Structures are given as structure tokens and as C-alpha cells.
Amino acid sequence: MDERKVKFYENMLGIVGNIIPWSLKIPGNPERWAFAIHRLTGIYIALYFLLHVYMTSQTPYPKAWTSFIEFTTTNPLIVFGEWLLFGAIVFHGLNGIRLILSEAFALGIGRPKRPIYPYVMGSLAGWQRKVLWAIIIVWIILWVAGGVVLFHESGWF
Amino acid sequence: MVRESTLSLLQYVTAMILIIVLTVHVLTHIPGIMYSSYHESLEPNNVYRNYRIIGGVLAILLPVAAIHGLNGLRGILLELKQGRAWELLVNIVMVILGVYAIGLGMITLLRWLGILYWVG
């Protein structure tokens, strides 16, 4: 075979091209959205963690600490960011429990079936999907409750 | 060289530990549990009190969160782009960030616990 006619494609789509598949619209597949949200919340929490470790190390004295806390609890952008963080932690934690059960312990993913049309994957038909819907409901409730507390204490209402 | 399956297992194990220790850490800031408000839980004396009460939990939380977070970030970055040089770069950056976060956090923790004293 003439190697000059062979065109090689690298298995790389770049950052943007790879972020888009996270939001692939697959009908009847909320796990895909959970997958994308889990990753986005993970990135947010990981970046916050690094900042959190740095900031707590920079406030050894009560005066500096107090002025830092006053700034962070009154700055609307930071308060909003904290609310997003709370939502991210709640979703990531709850969905993480679902992932541990279904991926690490193979619980709630159903059994494989004969591929008869219309084929429904067993892994998407187990009780893990009900757990996912429950997680979304609990997540929204806790996120709203967290927002009420956070914004009320910051004097937003 | 650590196998990917080992890193994957590590991710699940650290996640299970985090569910417990991070919940404890977050609960210390939820109004009505230890303090009447979120802002009160951030006051210097109360932060110091938290370190005293759950210092052991925080000492577990710090390395476990660093490993879980940075290993997760590594996985995401390697999903987005593949290549030997990219993998090496990501691995090096994650190890540096991990050493930095665990080292700095542990120094802060030991200082708050009175084991190390503030310098400067």
C-alpha cells in the first residue's frame, strides 16, 4: 500500500470539541447530563479546593482573618460563587454515591438482555435511574435552602 | 508507574472517605448545628474551635480531597486530549499541585493546632 495516500487523523478534538460531547443530546438518557454536570462540578470544586487551601494559609492573624471574612461574606460575586459551590458539592456528593453504587459495586444497573428492537440498555433500566431522579430533587431542595440561608445572612433580603 | 485501574480504585475509595469527612466539615458551618449562623462559624475563635474539635477529620480530609480532586482533574484533562507529552505534563502538574496543597494545608492545620507556630 502506498503510505502517501494514507491520511492519519489524530484522536484529538481539542478542548472545545471535547466539551461539546459532554452535552450530547441522547433521548431518554439523563445519565449523560449527570455525567457532564458531575465533571463540571468536579472542576469547580477542585479549583475552589486549591484556592481554599491557599486562602486559609494566608489568614494566620485574627484581624486579617476578620477583614477577609467580611470581604468574602459581603462581596456579591463571592457570595454567589459560594452558593454555586454549595450546589456543586451537593450534586457531586449525591451523584458520587450513585456512581459508587452503580460503577464500583454494580448495584442498580439491571441485567443484560437479548438485543431485541427497540433495544434498551440494561444499565439504564435499573433502579439507579430512580436514584438519579431522587438526587436531582434533593439537590434542588438543598441548593435552594442553602441559597436562602446564604443570601439572607449576606443581607440580600 | 501507577496503573490506571489502581488510580480508578483510588478515586472510589477516596470518594467514600470524602462522603463522611467532607460532610462533617460542611456540617460545622451549617446554621443550628454548632453555631447559630454561617457567618458566626467563620469568626476567628470559632474557626480555631473547629480546628481543635475536628482537627483529626481535617487532617484526613486534606490529603483525601487533594488526591480525589487532582486525580479527577487529571482524568478529565486526559479525556479532553490525548498524547504522551500531554499526559506527562498533566501528571507533573497534578503532582506539584498535590504536594503544594497537602503541604500548605498541613502546615496551616498544624499551626492552628499549636503544633507549629506562625512565622513572620
Interface residues (C-beta under 8 A of the other chain):
Chain A: N11 M12 G14 I15 N18 I19 R39 G42 I43 I45 A46 F49 L50 V53 Y54 T56 S57 P60 Y61 P62 W65 T66 I69 T73 I89 G93 G96 I97 L99 I100 E103 A104 V149 L150 E153
Chain B: Y12 A15 M16 L18 I19 L22 T23 V26 P31 S37 Y38 H39 L42 E43 P44 V47 L62 A65 A66 G69 L70 G72 L73 I76 E79 L80 K81 Q82 G83 L97 A101 L104 G105 I107 T108 R111 W118
